[in-house]
Amino acid sequence: MFSQRASLLVPLAVEATLQAQQQRGMATLKAISMRLKSVKNIQKITQSMKMVSAAKYSRAERDLRAARPYGIGAQQFFEKTEIQSDDKAEQKKLFIAMTSDRGLCGAVHTGVARFIRNEMAKDSSNTKIICVGDKSRAILSRLYGKEILFVANEIGRLPPTFIDASRIAHEVMKCGYDFTEGSIVYNRFKSVVSYQCSTLPIFGSNTVEKSDKLAVYDSLDADVVQSYLEYSLASLIFYTMKEGACSEQSSRMTAMDNASKNAGEMIEKLTLTFNRTRQAVITRELIEIISGAAALD
């Protein structure tokens, strides 16, 4: 009697094991299929973003060529007057981080924030930061949140204009922080696949008025100097915004191209794994059918 029960239980246990293996194989196939579909959708998105970035990059490069005279002209004034801040005890520094609100563009924004963070690590006394773009604020506010004067948002969604640069320059001059010298930290565009984190010097009105070579320009009073400094600051900000926008679009285009290639490699691997798993499930089912037929004979 017990031997008959045991003989009945053994086939039931074998059948339960085979069903569990079959269900596990189907579950694995379903998970791989879902992952494969997800990666294919991601590849479509990255390819679309690459095409959009390529179109925006071509426009940004054209705008950059037109904006470069603004930056070159503003820099020549500081170079010819040889403005320097002599009093080290009363120095007040200012860093303007030129980034944007958008990501998925490699290390464009991280490089600017890293440069300022390294400079602040050397000496953060009497030093303030202005963030143009939300990405630099997100990185720098963790360590130097109290040193940030203000943040200019909504940068990068549309091509930068001189009106945007003028508003930022006006806020810099009216923020109440009388800096002696400072730097605009931005990404200088070099080619489609390369850019360089660079700086442009800026100076306050008191520092400019103390320059010995300012006398080469006739009829300069305090109001004229103040007006020109605001205009030159707006020109430099406009120029660096164009440089940063061009670097950002080229970096995003490269990043999306690399992401599409990585997605393609992952699709190939997942497809191979899916086919192997499906073949294993089919082979196991054939073995079960053949074994069952042999047992009946």
Disulfide bonds with the S-S distance in Angstrom:
none
